[in-house]
Amino acid sequence: QVQLVESGGGLVQPGGSLRLSCAASGFIFSRQAMSWYRQLPGKEREPVASITSSGGDANYADSVKGRFTISRDNAKNMVYLQMNNLKPEDTAVYYCVARTYPASWGQGTQVTVSS
């Protein structure tokens, strides 16, 4: 059984930083691409960032490019999302997603950006 457990969410002021972590188990982590999605209040889930299985390449939504960085540590079965210069519009529930078939989703962690 695939398990993805996010942590690191919380309340942060605009311009601040936060690092989300996702601990993965139940699959061969190093063989799967990983993604972060988010769900803004009242909106559908949207992709934020993805990273290849080796960590050699990554892509980002235009809304976060230059501010967010996805990374992974295959020795630890961990994927991260470093979020810098956070904006109120980044407020959302953030989900860790494994690109298994079917895709596997974590339970989400709340990020609130507010002064």
C-alpha positions in Angstrom: 0.0 0.0 0.0 1.3 3.4 -1.1 1.6 5.9 1.7 2.5 9.6 1.3 2.7 11.7 4.4 3.1 15.5 4.0 4.4 17.8 6.7 5.7 21.3 7.1 2.6 23.3 6.3 1.5 26.1 8.5 0.9 29.8 8.7 3.5 32.2 7.2 3.6 35.9 6.5 3.8 37.2 2.9 7.3 37.1 1.7 8.2 34.3 4.0 9.4 30.8 3.3 8.3 27.3 4.1 9.6 23.8 3.2 7.1 21.0 2.7 8.3 17.4 3.1 6.7 14.2 1.9 7.7 10.8 3.3 6.9 8.0 0.8 6.6 4.3 1.3 4.9 1.3 -0.3 6.5 1.6 -3.7 9.9 1.8 -5.4 10.4 5.5 -4.8 13.5 5.9 -6.9 11.7 4.7 -10.0 8.8 7.1 -9.8 8.4 10.7 -10.8 6.9 12.8 -8.0 4.7 15.9 -8.0 3.2 18.5 -5.8 -0.3 19.7 -6.4 -2.3 22.3 -4.5 -6.0 23.1 -4.1 -6.8 26.8 -3.6 -9.9 27.5 -1.6 -13.0 26.8 -3.8 -10.9 25.7 -6.7 -9.9 22.4 -8.3 -6.5 20.8 -7.6 -3.7 22.1 -9.8 -0.2 20.9 -10.5 2.6 22.9 -8.8 5.8 21.1 -9.5 7.1 17.7 -10.8 10.4 16.0 -10.6 11.8 13.0 -12.5 12.7 9.8 -10.8 16.4 10.6 -10.6 15.8 14.2 -9.7 17.6 15.3 -12.8 14.8 17.5 -14.2 11.9 19.4 -12.8 9.1 21.6 -14.0 6.9 24.2 -12.4 3.6 26.0 -12.9 4.1 29.5 -14.1 2.6 30.9 -10.9 5.4 29.5 -8.8 8.3 29.4 -11.2 11.3 31.2 -9.6 9.9 31.0 -6.1 9.4 27.2 -5.5 11.9 24.4 -5.8 11.1 20.7 -5.8 13.7 18.3 -4.8 14.1 14.7 -3.7 16.3 12.4 -1.7 16.0 8.9 -3.1 18.1 7.4 -0.2 15.5 8.7 2.2 12.4 8.3 0.1 11.6 11.9 0.6 10.4 14.7 -1.7 10.4 18.4 -0.8 8.9 21.6 -1.9 10.9 24.7 -0.9 8.6 27.7 -1.1 10.1 31.2 -1.0 8.6 34.6 -1.3 5.2 33.3 -0.4 2.1 35.2 -1.5 -1.4 35.2 -0.1 -2.5 33.5 -3.3 -0.3 30.6 -2.5 -2.7 29.7 0.4 -3.9 26.2 -0.4 -3.8 22.6 0.7 -0.7 21.1 -0.8 -0.6 17.4 -1.8 2.3 15.1 -2.5 1.6 12.9 -5.5 3.4 9.8 -6.7 3.3 9.1 -10.5 2.3 5.5 -10.0 -0.5 4.0 -12.0 -3.0 5.0 -10.8 -1.5 8.1 -9.2 -1.1 8.1 -5.4 -2.0 11.0 -3.2 -1.1 12.1 0.2 -3.7 13.6 2.6 -2.5 17.1 2.1 -1.0 19.8 4.3 -2.4 23.3 4.8 -0.3 26.3 3.8 -1.7 29.7 4.8 0.0 32.9 3.8 -1.4 35.8 5.7 -0.3 38.9 7.6 
